[in-house]
Amino acid sequence: MYDDDYDDDQPVTRIPQNQQRNKQLGQHIVKEAQQYLEQISADEHALLIQTLRDLATTEPYFDVLADELDKPVEMKVANDALNLLYFWQLLHQHEDQKQFHLLDAINTEFFQTEMLKAFDALEIGENKAQRRLVLLEAFKLYKLNFHAGCIPVLYAQLEGILTDVLIQTGFLKQSGTKFVDVYKIVPGLKGSEIKSLWHKAKIANELNHYFAELAAYQMDSSSTVAMTRHNILHGTELTHFNQGRSFVLFIWLFAAVSFMSTVSK
């Protein structure tokens, strides 16, 4: 599953966190979605859960999202499920709710505007303009149903944007084609050279603990979307090139970007 040998139980160098930064974690999108979930009608909630269960026939991760959104009101709901719910509200733009197709949300002006607004708020240095073009191309690939192209692009951007953020905040240093762990947070690396997303995720958790709430950077085997990433990007996994996987990755990317836009040096 992982790109390199990785032991998540080893000690790390602790970096004092910016307390003001922590106050920004209650993003308005997540808060709004949580409030919406608390007030949703029983009929609409049943429709939401059934929609996700139906989508799980081609992308099993929708069952995970359904389980999260079907929890009792007092229980904590995962970040990616709340971000999905934020766009579920597009349902109300349809007089006939049977005409609403959740996976089409990515093609809407609303989703793309919200994504680009969050992206434009990022502080990620010289790669920003090129990454924006890549994001626009990912929208086109999704609309054309070219998911064998869209999915690797989204996986790559989830790692690439995180890398840019860690460089911008001084946690990573680029030396030629290598990336160096400035604070030696990940132990046991030759020359403190970072070689995998999971190393970067561990460093990001030291930058701000909320990174651990983002599904794209959770270092465990609880998600098939995360478990199959390595093999998809290395060409040995061919069974997940479908619209459902692309949709989940877009939700993950939106969740990550909208949070990272609040993280500053």
C-alpha positions as CSV (number, residue, x, y, z in Angstrom):
1,M,0.0,0.0,0.0
2,Y,2.7,2.5,0.9
3,D,5.4,3.9,-1.4
4,D,8.2,3.2,1.1
5,D,8.9,1.5,4.4
6,Y,7.1,3.4,7.0
7,D,6.6,3.0,10.7
8,D,3.9,5.3,12.0
9,D,4.6,4.5,15.6
10,Q,8.1,6.0,15.8
11,P,8.6,9.2,17.8
12,V,8.6,12.5,15.9
13,T,10.0,16.0,16.5
14,R,7.2,18.1,17.9
15,I,6.8,21.6,16.4
16,P,4.8,24.2,18.4
17,Q,1.6,25.0,16.5
18,N,0.3,28.4,15.6
19,Q,-2.6,28.7,18.0
20,Q,-4.4,31.3,15.8
21,R,-4.2,28.8,13.0
22,N,-6.0,26.3,15.1
23,K,-8.9,28.7,15.5
24,Q,-9.5,28.6,11.8
25,L,-10.3,24.9,11.7
26,G,-14.1,25.5,12.0
27,Q,-14.4,26.1,8.3
28,H,-17.7,27.6,7.3
29,I,-18.4,24.9,4.8
30,V,-18.1,22.1,7.4
31,K,-20.1,24.1,9.9
32,E,-22.8,24.7,7.4
33,A,-23.0,21.1,6.4
34,Q,-23.1,20.0,10.0
35,Q,-26.1,22.3,10.7
36,Y,-27.8,21.1,7.5
37,L,-27.4,17.5,8.7
38,E,-28.9,18.3,12.0
39,Q,-32.0,19.9,10.4
40,I,-32.5,17.6,7.4
41,S,-35.9,16.1,7.0
42,A,-36.4,12.4,7.5
43,D,-37.4,11.9,3.9
44,E,-34.4,13.8,2.5
45,H,-32.1,12.0,4.8
46,A,-33.5,8.6,3.7
47,L,-32.9,9.7,0.1
48,L,-29.4,10.8,0.8
49,I,-28.4,7.5,2.4
50,Q,-30.1,5.4,-0.2
51,T,-28.4,7.4,-3.0
52,L,-25.0,6.7,-1.4
53,R,-25.8,3.0,-0.9
54,D,-26.7,2.7,-4.5
55,L,-23.5,4.4,-5.6
56,A,-21.5,2.0,-3.4
57,T,-22.2,-0.8,-5.9
58,T,-19.4,0.7,-8.1
59,E,-17.4,2.6,-5.5
60,P,-17.5,0.9,-2.0
61,Y,-16.3,4.1,-0.3
62,F,-19.8,5.5,-0.6
63,D,-20.9,3.0,2.1
64,V,-18.3,4.6,4.4
65,L,-19.8,8.0,3.6
66,A,-23.3,6.8,4.1
67,D,-22.4,5.3,7.5
68,E,-20.9,8.7,8.5
69,L,-24.0,10.6,7.5
70,D,-26.3,8.1,9.2
71,K,-24.8,8.5,12.6
72,P,-26.8,9.8,15.5
73,V,-26.9,13.6,15.6
74,E,-24.6,13.9,18.6
75,M,-21.8,11.9,17.1
76,K,-18.9,13.4,15.2
77,V,-19.1,13.1,11.4
78,A,-16.1,12.7,9.1
79,N,-14.8,15.8,7.3
80,D,-15.2,14.3,3.8
81,A,-18.8,13.3,4.5
82,L,-19.6,16.8,5.5
83,N,-18.0,18.2,2.4
84,L,-20.1,15.9,0.3
85,L,-23.2,17.0,2.1
86,Y,-22.4,20.6,1.3
87,F,-22.8,19.8,-2.4
88,W,-25.7,17.5,-1.8
89,Q,-27.7,20.6,-1.2
90,L,-27.7,21.2,-5.0
91,L,-30.7,18.8,-4.8
92,H,-32.9,21.8,-4.0
93,Q,-32.2,23.4,-7.4
94,H,-34.4,20.6,-9.0
95,E,-38.1,20.8,-8.9
96,D,-38.2,17.1,-9.6
97,Q,-35.6,15.6,-7.2
98,K,-35.5,12.4,-9.3
99,Q,-33.6,14.5,-11.8
100,F,-30.8,15.2,-9.4
101,H,-27.7,13.0,-9.9
102,L,-25.1,13.5,-7.1
103,L,-22.2,12.6,-9.3
104,D,-23.1,15.4,-11.7
105,A,-22.4,17.9,-9.0
106,I,-18.7,18.1,-10.0
107,N,-19.8,19.5,-13.4
108,T,-21.8,22.3,-11.9
109,E,-20.7,26.0,-11.8
110,F,-21.3,25.9,-8.1
111,F,-18.8,23.1,-7.3
112,Q,-16.2,24.4,-9.7
113,T,-16.5,28.0,-8.4
114,E,-16.2,26.9,-4.8
115,M,-13.2,24.7,-5.6
116,L,-11.4,27.5,-7.5
117,K,-12.2,30.0,-4.8
118,A,-10.5,27.8,-2.2
119,F,-7.6,27.1,-4.5
120,D,-7.1,30.7,-5.3
121,A,-6.8,31.4,-1.5
122,L,-3.8,29.0,-1.2
123,E,-0.3,30.2,-0.7
124,I,1.8,27.7,-2.6
125,G,4.4,29.6,-4.5
126,E,5.4,29.4,-8.1
127,N,3.6,26.2,-9.0
128,K,0.2,27.7,-8.4
129,A,-0.6,28.9,-11.9
130,Q,0.3,25.5,-13.4
131,R,-1.6,23.6,-10.8
132,R,-4.7,25.7,-11.5
133,L,-4.5,24.7,-15.2
134,V,-4.2,21.0,-14.2
135,L,-7.3,21.4,-12.0
136,L,-9.3,22.9,-14.9
137,E,-8.2,20.0,-17.1
138,A,-9.4,17.5,-14.4
139,F,-12.8,19.1,-14.6
140,K,-12.8,18.5,-18.3
141,L,-11.7,14.9,-18.0
142,Y,-14.5,14.3,-15.4
143,K,-17.2,15.8,-17.7
144,L,-16.0,13.7,-20.6
145,N,-16.1,10.6,-18.4
146,F,-12.3,10.0,-19.0
147,H,-11.8,8.6,-15.5
148,A,-8.6,6.7,-16.4
149,G,-7.2,10.1,-16.9
150,C,-9.0,12.1,-14.2
151,I,-8.3,9.7,-11.3
152,P,-4.4,9.7,-11.5
153,V,-4.5,13.5,-11.9
154,L,-6.5,13.9,-8.7
155,Y,-4.4,11.6,-6.7
156,A,-1.3,13.4,-7.9
157,Q,-2.7,16.9,-7.1
158,L,-3.6,15.7,-3.6
159,E,0.0,15.0,-3.0
160,G,1.4,17.8,-5.0
161,I,-0.6,20.6,-3.4
162,L,0.3,19.2,0.1
163,T,4.0,19.2,-1.0
164,D,3.7,22.9,-2.1
165,V,2.1,23.8,1.3
166,L,4.8,22.1,3.3
167,I,7.5,23.9,1.3
168,Q,5.7,27.2,1.6
169,T,5.4,26.8,5.4
170,G,9.0,25.8,5.7
171,F,8.5,22.2,6.7
172,L,10.0,20.8,3.5
173,K,12.9,22.1,1.5
174,Q,13.4,21.2,-2.1
175,S,17.0,20.4,-3.1
176,G,17.0,19.6,-6.8
177,T,14.6,16.7,-7.3
178,K,14.7,15.8,-3.6
179,F,12.5,17.0,-0.7
180,V,14.1,17.3,2.7
181,D,12.4,17.0,6.1
182,V,13.6,20.3,7.6
183,Y,12.7,19.5,11.2
184,K,13.5,15.8,11.0
185,I,10.0,14.9,11.9
186,V,10.0,11.5,10.2
187,P,12.7,9.4,11.8
188,G,15.1,6.9,10.1
189,L,15.3,8.6,6.7
190,K,18.7,8.8,5.0
191,G,19.6,12.5,4.7
192,S,16.0,13.3,5.9
193,E,14.8,12.8,2.4
194,I,11.1,12.4,2.0
195,K,9.9,9.9,-0.6
196,S,6.2,9.2,0.0
197,L,2.9,10.8,0.6
198,W,2.7,9.1,4.0
199,H,5.9,10.8,5.1
200,K,4.4,14.2,4.0
201,A,1.2,13.4,5.8
202,K,3.1,12.8,9.0
203,I,4.9,16.1,8.6
204,A,1.6,17.9,7.8
205,N,0.1,16.6,11.1
206,E,2.9,18.4,12.9
207,L,2.1,21.6,10.9
208,N,-1.5,21.3,12.0
209,H,-3.2,18.3,13.6
210,Y,-6.4,18.9,11.6
211,F,-4.6,17.3,8.6
212,A,-5.3,14.0,10.3
213,E,-9.0,14.7,9.8
214,L,-8.6,14.8,6.0
215,A,-9.3,11.4,4.5
216,A,-6.8,11.9,1.7
217,Y,-3.9,12.0,4.2
218,Q,-5.0,9.3,6.7
219,M,-2.3,6.7,7.0
220,D,-4.2,3.6,7.5
221,S,-6.0,0.8,5.5
222,S,-9.5,1.8,6.4
223,S,-10.3,3.2,2.9
224,T,-10.1,1.4,-0.4
225,V,-9.6,4.8,-2.0
226,A,-6.3,5.3,-0.1
227,M,-5.3,1.6,-0.2
228,T,-5.5,1.4,-4.0
229,R,-3.7,4.7,-4.7
230,H,-0.2,3.3,-5.0
231,N,-1.2,0.5,-7.4
232,I,-3.3,2.8,-9.6
233,L,-0.5,5.3,-9.9
234,H,2.0,2.5,-10.7
235,G,-0.2,0.9,-13.3
236,T,-1.1,-2.4,-11.6
237,E,-4.6,-1.6,-10.5
238,L,-7.2,-1.2,-13.3
239,T,-10.5,-1.8,-11.7
240,H,-11.3,1.5,-10.1
241,F,-11.4,3.9,-13.1
242,N,-15.1,4.9,-12.7
243,Q,-17.0,8.1,-12.0
244,G,-17.6,7.2,-8.4
245,R,-13.9,7.1,-7.6
246,S,-13.3,10.4,-9.5
247,F,-16.2,12.0,-7.5
248,V,-14.8,10.9,-4.1
249,L,-11.3,12.2,-5.1
250,F,-12.8,15.6,-6.1
251,I,-14.5,15.7,-2.7
252,W,-11.2,14.9,-1.0
253,L,-9.4,17.5,-3.0
254,F,-12.0,20.1,-2.2
255,A,-11.9,19.2,1.5
256,A,-8.1,19.4,1.5
257,V,-7.8,22.6,-0.5
258,S,-10.5,24.5,1.5
259,F,-8.7,23.6,4.7
260,M,-5.2,24.3,3.4
261,S,-6.3,27.7,2.3
262,T,-6.5,28.6,6.0
263,V,-3.0,27.4,6.7
264,S,-0.3,30.0,6.5
265,K,3.4,30.4,7.4
